[in-house]
Amino acid sequence: MKLLKIAMLGTLALSATVFANNDAIVGKWKMSEKGEAKAIIQISKSGDGYQAVMVQGLTEKAKKREGATVISNIKAQGDGKYAGKGKHPTLPISGTANITLNGNKITISSRAGTQTGVRQ
C-alpha cells in the first residue's frame, strides 16, 4: 500500500513538472529594447496556443496601448522556441514574431526589432 501511494505521488509530481514545462512561456515579462524598459506583457494560454497582451506601459507612448494584444497565435516550436503573429503596439508593423525562452529570460524578434525581457 505504501509503495502504491509513493508511486502515485511520483506520477503526480512528474505530471506537474511536465505541465509546468509546457507552459514555461506563461507569465508576466518586463520587456526592454536597447537597454530601456518599455512594457510589461502577460503571456497566457489562448485556444491551442498563447497570446501576449501589454498589461502595463513603461513609457508614455506605451501607456497609451495598455491592453493591446501584441502577439497572437503563439505556438511552441521546440527547444524553448516559439513563433506567433506580432503587431507592434505603437507602429504600423506586423508579421512573424520569433520568441526564444531561456530560463527566466525571453527574447522577441520581429520586423520591428528585438526586445529582451525578464520574468516578473
MMTF fields as JSON, N, C-alpha, C and O atoms, coordinates in Angstrom:
{
  "mmtfVersion": "1.0.0",
  "mmtfProducer": "UNKNOWN",
  "numBonds": 479,
  "numAtoms": 480,
  "numGroups": 120,
  "numChains": 1,
  "numModels": 1,
  "chainsPerModel": [1],
  "groupsPerChain": [120],
  "chainIdList": ["A"],
  "bondAtomList": [4, 2, 8, 6, 12, 10, 16, 14, 20, 18, 24, 22, 28, 26, 32, 30, 36, 34, 40, 38, 44, 42, 48, 46, 52, 50, 56, 54, 60, 58, 64, 62, 68, 66, 72, 70, 76, 74, 80, 78, 84, 82, 88, 86, 92, 90, 96, 94, 100, 98, 104, 102, 108, 106, 112, 110, 116, 114, 120, 118, 124, 122, 128, 126, 132, 130, 136, 134, 140, 138, 144, 142, 148, 146, 152, 150, 156, 154, 160, 158, 164, 162, 168, 166, 172, 170, 176, 174, 180, 178, 184, 182, 188, 186, 192, 190, 196, 194, 200, 198, 204, 202, 208, 206, 212, 210, 216, 214, 220, 218, 224, 222, 228, 226, 232, 230, 236, 234, 240, 238, 244, 242, 248, 246, 252, 250, 256, 254, 260, 258, 264, 262, 268, 266, 272, 270, 276, 274, 280, 278, 284, 282, 288, 286, 292, 290, 296, 294, 300, 298, 304, 302, 308, 306, 312, 310, 316, 314, 320, 318, 324, 322, 328, 326, 332, 330, 336, 334, 340, 338, 344, 342, 348, 346, 352, 350, 356, 354, 360, 358, 364, 362, 368, 366, 372, 370, 376, 374, 380, 378, 384, 382, 388, 386, 392, 390, 396, 394, 400, 398, 404, 402, 408, 406, 412, 410, 416, 414, 420, 418, 424, 422, 428, 426, 432, 430, 436, 434, 440, 438, 444, 442, 448, 446, 452, 450, 456, 454, 460, 458, 464, 462, 468, 466, 472, 470, 476, 474],
  "bondOrderList": [1, 1, 1, 1, 1, 1, 1, 1, 1, 1, 1, 1, 1, 1, 1, 1, 1, 1, 1, 1, 1, 1, 1, 1, 1, 1, 1, 1, 1, 1, 1, 1, 1, 1, 1, 1, 1, 1, 1, 1, 1, 1, 1, 1, 1, 1, 1, 1, 1, 1, 1, 1, 1, 1, 1, 1, 1, 1, 1, 1, 1, 1, 1, 1, 1, 1, 1, 1, 1, 1, 1, 1, 1, 1, 1, 1, 1, 1, 1, 1, 1, 1, 1, 1, 1, 1, 1, 1, 1, 1, 1, 1, 1, 1, 1, 1, 1, 1, 1, 1, 1, 1, 1, 1, 1, 1, 1, 1, 1, 1, 1, 1, 1, 1, 1, 1, 1, 1, 1],
  "groupList": [{"groupName": "MET", "atomNameList": ["N", "CA", "C", "O"], "elementList": ["N", "C", "C", "O"], "formalChargeList": [0, 0, 0, 0], "bondAtomList": [1, 0, 2, 1, 3, 2], "bondOrderList": [1, 1, 2], "singleLetterCode": "M", "chemCompType": "L-PEPTIDE LINKING"}, {"groupName": "LYS", "atomNameList": ["N", "CA", "C", "O"], "elementList": ["N", "C", "C", "O"], "formalChargeList": [0, 0, 0, 0], "bondAtomList": [1, 0, 2, 1, 3, 2], "bondOrderList": [1, 1, 2], "singleLetterCode": "K", "chemCompType": "L-PEPTIDE LINKING"}, {"groupName": "LEU", "atomNameList": ["N", "CA", "C", "O"], "elementList": ["N", "C", "C", "O"], "formalChargeList": [0, 0, 0, 0], "bondAtomList": [1, 0, 2, 1, 3, 2], "bondOrderList": [1, 1, 2], "singleLetterCode": "L", "chemCompType": "L-PEPTIDE LINKING"}, {"groupName": "ILE", "atomNameList": ["N", "CA", "C", "O"], "elementList": ["N", "C", "C", "O"], "formalChargeList": [0, 0, 0, 0], "bondAtomList": [1, 0, 2, 1, 3, 2], "bondOrderList": [1, 1, 2], "singleLetterCode": "I", "chemCompType": "L-PEPTIDE LINKING"}, {"groupName": "ALA", "atomNameList": ["N", "CA", "C", "O"], "elementList": ["N", "C", "C", "O"], "formalChargeList": [0, 0, 0, 0], "bondAtomList": [1, 0, 2, 1, 3, 2], "bondOrderList": [1, 1, 2], "singleLetterCode": "A", "chemCompType": "L-PEPTIDE LINKING"}, {"groupName": "GLY", "atomNameList": ["N", "CA", "C", "O"], "elementList": ["N", "C", "C", "O"], "formalChargeList": [0, 0, 0, 0], "bondAtomList": [1, 0, 2, 1, 3, 2], "bondOrderList": [1, 1, 2], "singleLetterCode": "G", "chemCompType": "PEPTIDE LINKING"}, {"groupName": "THR", "atomNameList": ["N", "CA", "C", "O"], "elementList": ["N", "C", "C", "O"], "formalChargeList": [0, 0, 0, 0], "bondAtomList": [1, 0, 2, 1, 3, 2], "bondOrderList": [1, 1, 2], "singleLetterCode": "T", "chemCompType": "L-PEPTIDE LINKING"}, {"groupName": "SER", "atomNameList": ["N", "CA", "C", "O"], "elementList": ["N", "C", "C", "O"], "formalChargeList": [0, 0, 0, 0], "bondAtomList": [1, 0, 2, 1, 3, 2], "bondOrderList": [1, 1, 2], "singleLetterCode": "S", "chemCompType": "L-PEPTIDE LINKING"}, {"groupName": "VAL", "atomNameList": ["N", "CA", "C", "O"], "elementList": ["N", "C", "C", "O"], "formalChargeList": [0, 0, 0, 0], "bondAtomList": [1, 0, 2, 1, 3, 2], "bondOrderList": [1, 1, 2], "singleLetterCode": "V", "chemCompType": "L-PEPTIDE LINKING"}, {"groupName": "PHE", "atomNameList": ["N", "CA", "C", "O"], "elementList": ["N", "C", "C", "O"], "formalChargeList": [0, 0, 0, 0], "bondAtomList": [1, 0, 2, 1, 3, 2], "bondOrderList": [1, 1, 2], "singleLetterCode": "F", "chemCompType": "L-PEPTIDE LINKING"}, {"groupName": "ASN", "atomNameList": ["N", "CA", "C", "O"], "elementList": ["N", "C", "C", "O"], "formalChargeList": [0, 0, 0, 0], "bondAtomList": [1, 0, 2, 1, 3, 2], "bondOrderList": [1, 1, 2], "singleLetterCode": "N", "chemCompType": "L-PEPTIDE LINKING"}, {"groupName": "ASP", "atomNameList": ["N", "CA", "C", "O"], "elementList": ["N", "C", "C", "O"], "formalChargeList": [0, 0, 0, 0], "bondAtomList": [1, 0, 2, 1, 3, 2], "bondOrderList": [1, 1, 2], "singleLetterCode": "D", "chemCompType": "L-PEPTIDE LINKING"}, {"groupName": "TRP", "atomNameList": ["N", "CA", "C", "O"], "elementList": ["N", "C", "C", "O"], "formalChargeList": [0, 0, 0, 0], "bondAtomList": [1, 0, 2, 1, 3, 2], "bondOrderList": [1, 1, 2], "singleLetterCode": "W", "chemCompType": "L-PEPTIDE LINKING"}, {"groupName": "GLU", "atomNameList": ["N", "CA", "C", "O"], "elementList": ["N", "C", "C", "O"], "formalChargeList": [0, 0, 0, 0], "bondAtomList": [1, 0, 2, 1, 3, 2], "bondOrderList": [1, 1, 2], "singleLetterCode": "E", "chemCompType": "L-PEPTIDE LINKING"}, {"groupName": "GLN", "atomNameList": ["N", "CA", "C", "O"], "elementList": ["N", "C", "C", "O"], "formalChargeList": [0, 0, 0, 0], "bondAtomList": [1, 0, 2, 1, 3, 2], "bondOrderList": [1, 1, 2], "singleLetterCode": "Q", "chemCompType": "L-PEPTIDE LINKING"}, {"groupName": "TYR", "atomNameList": ["N", "CA", "C", "O"], "elementList": ["N", "C", "C", "O"], "formalChargeList": [0, 0, 0, 0], "bondAtomList": [1, 0, 2, 1, 3, 2], "bondOrderList": [1, 1, 2], "singleLetterCode": "Y", "chemCompType": "L-PEPTIDE LINKING"}, {"groupName": "ARG", "atomNameList": ["N", "CA", "C", "O"], "elementList": ["N", "C", "C", "O"], "formalChargeList": [0, 0, 0, 0], "bondAtomList": [1, 0, 2, 1, 3, 2], "bondOrderList": [1, 1, 2], "singleLetterCode": "R", "chemCompType": "L-PEPTIDE LINKING"}, {"groupName": "HIS", "atomNameList": ["N", "CA", "C", "O"], "elementList": ["N", "C", "C", "O"], "formalChargeList": [0, 0, 0, 0], "bondAtomList": [1, 0, 2, 1, 3, 2], "bondOrderList": [1, 1, 2], "singleLetterCode": "H", "chemCompType": "L-PEPTIDE LINKING"}, {"groupName": "PRO", "atomNameList": ["N", "CA", "C", "O"], "elementList": ["N", "C", "C", "O"], "formalChargeList": [0, 0, 0, 0], "bondAtomList": [1, 0, 2, 1, 3, 2], "bondOrderList": [1, 1, 2], "singleLetterCode": "P", "chemCompType": "L-PEPTIDE LINKING"}],
  "groupTypeList": [0, 1, 2, 2, 1, 3, 4, 0, 2, 5, 6, 2, 4, 2, 7, 4, 6, 8, 9, 4, 10, 10, 11, 4, 3, 8, 5, 1, 12, 1, 0, 7, 13, 1, 5, 13, 4, 1, 4, 3, 3, 14, 3, 7, 1, 7, 5, 11, 5, 15, 14, 4, 8, 0, 8, 14, 5, 2, 6, 13, 1, 4, 1, 1, 16, 13, 5, 4, 6, 8, 3, 7, 10, 3, 1, 4, 14, 5, 11, 5, 1, 15, 4, 5, 1, 5, 1, 17, 18, 6, 2, 18, 3, 7, 5, 6, 4, 10, 3, 6, 2, 10, 5, 10, 1, 3, 6, 3, 7, 7, 16, 4, 5, 6, 14, 6, 5, 8, 16, 14],
  "groupIdList": [1, 2, 3, 4, 5, 6, 7, 8, 9, 10, 11, 12, 13, 14, 15, 16, 17, 18, 19, 20, 21, 22, 23, 24, 25, 26, 27, 28, 29, 30, 31, 32, 33, 34, 35, 36, 37, 38, 39, 40, 41, 42, 43, 44, 45, 46, 47, 48, 49, 50, 51, 52, 53, 54, 55, 56, 57, 58, 59, 60, 61, 62, 63, 64, 65, 66, 67, 68, 69, 70, 71, 72, 73, 74, 75, 76, 77, 78, 79, 80, 81, 82, 83, 84, 85, 86, 87, 88, 89, 90, 91, 92, 93, 94, 95, 96, 97, 98, 99, 100, 101, 102, 103, 104, 105, 106, 107, 108, 109, 110, 111, 112, 113, 114, 115, 116, 117, 118, 119, 120],
  "secStructList": [7, 2, 2, 2, 2, 2, 2, 2, 2, 2, 2, 2, 2, 2, 2, 2, 2, 2, 2, 2, 2, 2, 6, 6, 6, 7, 3, 3, 3, 3, 3, 3, 3, 6, 6, 3, 3, 3, 3, 3, 3, 3, 3, 3, 3, 3, 6, 6, 3, 3, 3, 3, 3, 3, 3, 3, 3, 1, 1, 2, 2, 2, 2, 6, 6, 6, 6, 7, 3, 3, 3, 3, 3, 3, 3, 3, 3, 3, 6, 6, 3, 3, 3, 3, 3, 3, 3, 7, 1, 1, 1, 1, 7, 3, 3, 3, 3, 3, 3, 3, 3, 3, 6, 6, 3, 3, 3, 3, 3, 3, 6, 6, 3, 3, 3, 3, 3, 3, 3, 7],
  "xCoordList": [0.826, 0.0, 0.873, 0.594, 1.929, 2.822, 3.495, 3.652, 3.89, 4.549, 3.608, 4.036, 2.341, 1.343, 1.176, 1.101, 1.118, 0.987, 2.206, 2.065, 3.382, 4.613, 4.622, 4.994, 4.209, 4.165, 3.168, 3.444, 2.02, 1.007, 1.514, 1.303, 2.18, 2.731, 3.802, 3.874, 4.627, 5.667, 5.061, 5.558, 3.989, 3.304, 2.713, 2.824, 2.094, 1.53, 2.625, 2.45, 3.733, 4.84, 5.397, 5.69, 5.545, 6.041, 5.06, 5.473, 3.782, 2.755, 2.791, 2.684, 2.938, 3.002, 4.234, 4.159, 5.35, 6.574, 6.411, 6.797, 5.85, 5.641, 4.708, 4.972, 3.622, 2.673, 3.355, 3.172, 4.134, 4.82, 5.796, 5.89, 6.529, 7.478, 6.774, 7.29, 5.603, 4.861, 4.367, 4.18, 4.153, 3.644, 4.705, 4.369, 5.968, 7.046, 6.951, 7.449, 6.324, 6.211, 5.158, 5.182, 4.242, 3.151, 3.692, 4.511, 3.224, 3.618, 3.767, 3.494, 4.21, 4.458, 5.938, 6.798, 6.216, 7.585, 7.807, 7.011, 8.885, 9.261, 10.175, 11.288, 9.681, 10.381, 11.192, 10.752, 12.387, 13.281, 13.792, 13.893, 14.108, 14.682, 15.852, 15.699, 17.009, 18.225, 18.478, 18.882, 18.238, 18.503, 17.432, 17.556, 16.378, 15.307, 14.059, 13.562, 13.563, 12.338, 11.172, 10.982, 10.39, 9.288, 7.908, 7.013, 7.744, 6.4, 6.458, 7.461, 5.351, 5.136, 4.105, 3.021, 4.461, 3.497, 3.096, 3.878, 1.879, 1.354, 1.13, 0.341, 1.832, 1.609, 0.739, 1.05, -0.359, -1.305, -1.792, -1.663, -2.352, -2.921, -4.09, -4.889, -4.191, -5.295, -5.589, -4.814, -6.693, -7.011, -5.962, -5.658, -5.401, -4.363, -2.963, -1.994, -2.859, -1.572, -1.522, -2.054, -0.876, -0.713, -0.896, -0.874, -1.077, -1.11, -0.376, -0.263, 0.123, 0.818, 0.06, -0.206, -0.284, -1.007, -0.153, 0.411, -0.058, 0.666, -0.219, -1.253, 0.189, -0.634, -0.208, -0.983, 1.036, 1.498, 2.551, 3.575, 2.291, 3.274, 4.238, 3.828, 5.512, 6.527, 7.095, 7.962, 6.601, 6.931, 5.602, 4.549, 5.654, 4.416, 3.718, 2.495, 4.488, 3.929, 3.271, 2.176, 3.952, 3.436, 2.199, 1.319, 2.131, 0.975, -0.333, -1.383, -0.27, -1.47, -1.978, -3.108, -1.163, -1.53, -1.753, -1.819, -1.868, -2.113, -3.383, -4.388, -3.326, -4.455, -4.389, -5.193, -3.44, -3.33, -2.703, -1.739, -3.259, -2.642, -1.496, -1.716, -0.265, 0.904, 1.403, 2.054, 1.105, 1.44, 0.292, -0.149, -0.187, -1.264, -0.815, 0.212, -1.6, -1.363, 0.063, 0.694, 0.561, 1.914, 1.893, 1.073, 2.804, 2.901, 4.332, 5.303, 4.431, 5.748, 6.387, 5.723, 7.679, 8.438, 9.424, 10.03, 9.574, 10.527, 11.795, 12.135, 12.49, 13.781, 13.69, 14.622, 12.575, 12.427, 12.124, 12.226, 11.751, 11.44, 9.945, 9.3, 9.411, 8.003, 7.905, 8.841, 6.783, 6.53, 5.063, 4.204, 4.789, 3.421, 3.28, 4.221, 2.102, 1.818, 1.911, 1.115, 2.886, 3.113, 2.535, 2.464, 2.126, 1.67, 2.279, 1.987, 3.116, 3.767, 2.686, 1.787, 2.763, 1.699, 1.631, 0.574, 2.735, 2.708, 3.067, 2.91, 3.541, 3.911, 3.078, 2.614, 2.88, 2.101, 2.942, 3.112, 3.461, 4.313, 3.704, 3.354, 3.584, 3.11, 3.863, 4.517, 3.762, 4.451, 4.77, 4.222, 5.659, 6.038, 6.877, 7.786, 6.555, 7.344, 7.978, 7.276, 9.295, 10.025, 10.432, 11.013, 10.117, 10.327, 11.265, 11.083, 12.265, 13.189, 13.145, 13.292, 12.943, 12.875, 14.145, 14.55, 14.779, 15.981, 15.894, 16.343, 15.307, 15.1, 14.126, 12.986, 14.557, 13.705, 13.931, 13.595, 14.503, 14.747, 14.018, 13.888, 13.548, 12.823, 13.36, 13.693, 13.439, 13.824, 12.742, 12.351, 12.261, 11.243, 11.83, 12.203, 11.906, 12.44, 11.351, 10.608, 11.276, 10.303, 10.843, 11.959, 10.048, 10.439, 10.658, 11.419, 10.009, 10.126, 11.418, 11.764, 12.128, 13.357, 13.359, 12.576, 14.234, 14.387, 14.211, 14.782, 13.416, 13.255, 13.622, 13.403, 14.186, 14.505, 13.693, 13.288, 13.458, 12.658, 13.077, 13.784, 12.618, 12.848, 11.497, 10.597, 11.391, 10.15, 9.92, 10.856, 8.691, 8.312, 7.686, 7.296],
  "yCoordList": [-1.192, 0.0, 1.26, 2.203, 1.281, 2.436, 2.626, 3.755, 1.534, 1.611, 2.213, 3.01, 1.838, 2.377, 3.885, 4.638, 4.332, 5.761, 6.538, 7.623, 5.991, 6.642, 6.742, 7.774, 5.661, 5.661, 6.706, 7.408, 6.809, 7.79, 9.217, 10.078, 9.465, 10.796, 11.138, 12.27, 10.161, 10.367, 10.705, 11.582, 10.013, 10.273, 11.68, 12.392, 12.082, 13.432, 14.489, 15.488, 14.283, 15.242, 15.346, 16.445, 14.212, 14.214, 14.923, 15.699, 14.67, 15.323, 16.827, 17.577, 17.276, 18.708, 19.332, 20.446, 18.638, 19.138, 19.246, 20.256, 18.233, 18.262, 19.403, 20.126, 19.583, 20.657, 22.01, 22.881, 22.196, 23.474, 23.757, 24.897, 22.742, 22.937, 23.303, 24.113, 22.721, 23.033, 24.466, 25.056, 25.031, 26.391, 27.343, 28.328, 27.068, 27.911, 29.349, 30.268, 29.539, 30.876, 31.724, 32.952, 31.063, 31.764, 32.607, 32.142, 33.843, 34.715, 36.149, 36.494, 36.984, 38.396, 38.578, 38.003, 39.397, 39.649, 41.152, 41.85, 41.648, 43.057, 43.164, 42.637, 43.86, 43.925, 45.205, 46.278, 45.073, 46.207, 46.172, 45.115, 47.353, 47.477, 48.445, 49.57, 48.008, 48.827, 49.349, 50.497, 48.501, 48.843, 49.664, 49.956, 50.042, 50.849, 49.987, 49.356, 49.968, 49.227, 49.863, 51.078, 49.027, 49.53, 49.176, 50.02, 47.9, 47.456, 46.151, 45.438, 45.856, 44.547, 43.844, 44.371, 42.641, 41.863, 40.636, 40.109, 40.202, 38.987, 37.976, 38.211, 36.843, 35.765, 34.726, 34.251, 34.384, 33.425, 32.467, 32.716, 31.371, 30.357, 30.965, 31.705, 30.652, 31.139, 30.075, 29.895, 29.382, 28.294, 27.208, 26.722, 26.818, 25.783, 26.393, 25.7, 27.686, 28.371, 29.367, 29.117, 30.5, 31.53, 32.89, 33.016, 33.905, 35.282, 36.162, 35.832, 37.29, 38.257, 39.578, 40.122, 40.084, 41.344, 42.308, 41.935, 43.553, 44.565, 44.998, 45.636, 44.653, 44.977, 46.27, 46.867, 46.709, 47.971, 48.601, 47.988, 49.825, 50.586, 51.252, 51.78, 51.23, 51.844, 53.123, 53.772, 53.475, 54.753, 55.458, 54.822, 56.752, 57.49, 56.932, 56.796, 56.612, 56.07, 54.71, 54.442, 53.859, 52.512, 52.542, 51.691, 53.507, 53.601, 53.749, 53.297, 54.382, 54.597, 53.302, 53.255, 52.258, 50.995, 49.858, 48.694, 50.185, 49.145, 48.378, 48.973, 47.078, 46.214, 45.664, 44.806, 46.145, 45.684, 44.292, 44.002, 43.439, 42.142, 42.408, 42.901, 42.079, 42.363, 41.144, 41.285, 39.941, 38.718, 37.741, 37.501, 37.181, 36.2, 34.909, 34.863, 33.872, 32.586, 32.073, 31.553, 32.223, 31.766, 30.25, 29.689, 29.59, 28.131, 27.723, 28.341, 26.668, 26.131, 25.495, 24.789, 25.75, 25.174, 24.113, 23.391, 24.031, 23.094, 23.802, 24.857, 23.223, 23.757, 25.189, 25.97, 25.551, 26.882, 27.954, 29.146, 27.534, 28.495, 28.466, 27.418, 29.662, 29.847, 30.802, 31.552, 30.774, 31.734, 32.126, 31.318, 33.37, 33.862, 35.027, 35.389, 35.606, 36.755, 38.011, 38.216, 38.84, 40.038, 41.284, 41.401, 42.204, 43.521, 44.536, 44.527, 45.396, 46.403, 47.292, 47.742, 47.548, 48.304, 49.78, 50.393, 50.373, 51.808, 52.156, 53.305, 51.188, 51.435, 50.538, 49.483, 50.935, 50.098, 48.963, 48.875, 48.106, 46.991, 45.704, 45.609, 44.708, 43.394, 42.322, 42.604, 41.094, 39.972, 38.904, 38.891, 38.017, 36.92, 37.431, 38.243, 36.945, 37.224, 35.911, 34.933, 35.888, 34.711, 34.933, 35.961, 33.952, 34.072, 32.97, 31.805, 33.339, 32.364, 32.509, 33.604, 31.39, 31.349, 30.695, 29.64, 31.326, 30.777, 31.012, 32.043, 30.041, 30.208, 31.327, 31.281, 32.342, 33.486, 34.668, 35.806, 34.385, 35.435, 35.073, 33.902, 36.106, 35.926, 36.935, 38.067, 36.512, 37.4, 37.31, 36.215, 38.456, 38.511, 39.295, 40.459, 38.644, 39.274, 39.333, 38.375, 40.494, 40.678, 41.739, 42.23, 42.081, 43.141, 44.464, 45.308, 44.653, 45.9, 45.966, 47.029, 44.855, 44.839, 43.709, 42.765, 43.807, 42.775, 43.384, 44.427, 42.715, 43.109, 41.928, 40.771, 42.242, 41.203, 41.443, 42.57, 40.383, 40.53, 39.58, 38.598, 39.901, 39.041, 38.759, 39.599, 37.562, 37.149, 38.006, 38.294, 38.4, 39.217, 38.343, 38.834],
  "zCoordList": [0.0, 0.0, 0.0, -0.74, 0.827, 0.861, -0.491, -0.955, -1.121, -2.418, -3.463, -4.297, -3.418, -4.342, -4.126, -5.097, -2.875, -2.576, -3.076, -3.639, -2.873, -3.321, -4.845, -5.405, -5.51, -6.971, -7.475, -8.447, -6.822, -7.238, -7.037, -7.89, -5.912, -5.657, -6.688, -7.167, -7.022, -8.034, -9.386, -10.092, -9.747, -11.02, -11.024, -12.022, -9.934, -9.844, -9.957, -10.654, -9.29, -9.339, -10.754, -11.226, -11.435, -12.798, -13.722, -14.584, -13.554, -14.375, -14.179, -15.149, -12.952, -12.671, -13.32, -13.84, -13.295, -13.914, -15.418, -16.006, -16.052, -17.498, -17.863, -18.824, -17.119, -17.391, -17.255, -18.105, -16.204, -15.99, -17.12, -17.576, -17.584, -18.664, -19.963, -20.733, -20.222, -21.431, -21.42, -22.484, -20.268, -20.14, -19.603, -18.946, -19.866, -19.343, -19.837, -19.186, -20.965, -21.543, -20.824, -20.903, -20.126, -19.442, -18.288, -17.495, -18.208, -17.102, -17.554, -18.704, -16.615, -16.907, -17.195, -16.527, -18.21, -18.649, -18.778, -19.407, -18.184, -18.32, -19.538, -19.548, -20.569, -21.844, -21.963, -21.55, -22.535, -22.763, -24.194, -24.818, -24.691, -26.028, -25.933, -25.458, -26.383, -26.334, -24.916, -24.733, -23.921, -22.529, -21.832, -20.643, -22.555, -21.956, -21.742, -22.675, -20.506, -20.191, -20.936, -20.89, -21.627, -22.454, -21.912, -21.863, -21.499, -21.119, -20.354, -20.372, -19.678, -19.068, -19.95, -20.196, -20.423, -21.183, -20.373, -19.581, -20.588, -19.949, -21.059, -21.974, -20.973, -21.936, -21.251, -20.159, -21.916, -21.338, -22.409, -23.608, -21.94, -22.823, -23.576, -23.003, -24.869, -25.694, -26.746, -27.685, -26.592, -27.515, -27.431, -26.342, -28.571, -28.563, -28.624, -28.936, -28.327, -28.297, -27.151, -26.07, -27.402, -26.388, -27.044, -28.268, -26.205, -26.686, -25.693, -24.512, -26.187, -25.342, -25.387, -26.459, -24.202, -24.069, -23.261, -22.232, -23.731, -22.972, -21.802, -22.0, -20.603, -19.434, -18.753, -18.005, -19.013, -18.419, -19.315, -19.615, -19.738, -20.488, -19.529, -18.496, -19.864, -19.001, -19.618, -19.033, -20.798, -21.43, -21.717, -21.724, -21.95, -22.228, -23.467, -23.485, -24.491, -25.723, -25.477, -25.971, -24.711, -24.44, -23.535, -23.661, -22.633, -21.727, -22.501, -22.043, -23.672, -24.489, -25.118, -25.603, -25.117, -25.767, -24.771, -25.165, -23.496, -22.494, -22.86, -23.248, -22.736, -23.074, -24.485, -24.849, -25.293, -26.677, -26.742, -26.034, -27.593, -27.873, -28.84, -29.946, -28.424, -29.244, -30.006, -31.041, -29.502, -30.233, -30.043, -28.919, -31.138, -31.065, -31.735, -32.412, -31.531, -32.19, -31.965, -32.885, -30.745, -30.411, -30.287, -29.561, -31.002, -30.984, -30.631, -31.07, -29.828, -29.466, -30.696, -31.455, -30.886, -31.993, -31.497, -32.289, -30.16, -29.56, -29.142, -29.678, -28.186, -27.712, -27.192, -27.383, -26.534, -25.971, -26.996, -26.704, -28.203, -29.264, -29.562, -29.523, -29.862, -30.173, -31.351, -31.627, -32.04, -33.118, -33.065, -32.713, -33.415, -33.43, -34.384, -35.091, -34.398, -35.248, -34.394, -33.478, -34.706, -33.909, -34.553, -35.776, -33.705, -34.148, -33.185, -31.989, -33.715, -32.879, -32.271, -32.981, -30.974, -30.309, -30.675, -30.525, -31.155, -31.434, -32.884, -33.296, -33.654, -35.057, -35.974, -35.541, -37.228, -38.148, -38.733, -39.949, -37.875, -38.293, -37.755, -36.579, -38.644, -38.204, -38.973, -39.978, -38.491, -39.131, -38.105, -37.002, -38.486, -37.602, -36.432, -36.607, -35.252, -34.05, -33.613, -33.356, -33.528, -33.063, -31.613, -31.263, -30.783, -29.345, -28.895, -29.249, -28.116, -27.534, -26.024, -25.481, -25.364, -23.914, -23.398, -23.887, -22.403, -21.796, -20.294, -19.793, -19.571, -18.134, -17.868, -18.332, -17.123, -16.8, -17.735, -17.408, -18.902, -19.898, -21.187, -21.543, -21.874, -23.118, -24.132, -23.78, -25.39, -26.477, -27.541, -27.946, -27.989, -29.028, -30.202, -30.058, -31.36, -32.567, -33.624, -33.836, -34.286, -35.356, -36.316, -36.148, -37.312, -38.252, -37.524, -37.997, -36.394, -35.635, -34.82, -34.306, -34.696, -33.912, -32.909, -33.018, -31.938, -30.922, -29.54, -29.221, -28.736, -27.33, -26.462, -26.823, -25.31, -24.346, -23.091, -22.808, -22.344, -21.148, -20.06, -20.289, -18.862, -17.702, -17.054, -17.042, -16.523, -15.856, -14.607, -13.862, -14.394, -13.229, -12.179, -11.119]
}
